[in-house]
Amino acid sequence: MFRTLDETMLVSPQIGPADIAAAADQGVVLIINNRPEGEEPGQPEGAAIEAAARAAGLGYVAIPVDHAGLSLDQVEAMGAALDGVEGRTLAYCRSGTRSTYLWALARARAGDSPDQIRAKAANAGYDLTPLMGLMTQLQG
């Protein structure tokens, strides 16, 4: 269910409170929710996932991304959330794509090579071709 982008970053489609133990077993110390509340019927509430994460001793951050697209504020929030994490992070959304995009843009902004970021995402099944120009711009 969880896809590995690199040694510290996992992404996933929607998770539920019951998935927190599996994440912790894989070394996850931070959960990042990139899904807006109520995006689709039956979607687990972020508060329930946050409660399960905190009960398991994991951190939790919500950086919701709706279908209007990504903003620089969201990219900066993702970078701040990832900065200094001692362990693995699991970010999720409906399919994992928005989480992967946010991670990629945050890593480009931090100075990582866009080509290396794209290769890592491709290994996990995500295509970052539409973001290559933006990643190059964010590098600076």
PyMOL commands that set and color helices and strands:
alter all, ss='L'
color gray80, all
select helices_A, chain A and resi 17-25+46-55+72-82+97-109+114-123+129-139
alter helices_A, ss='H'
color red, helices_A
select strands_A, chain A and resi 3-6+9-12+28-33+59-62+88-92
alter strands_A, ss='S'
color yellow, strands_A
deselect
rebuild
show_as cartoon
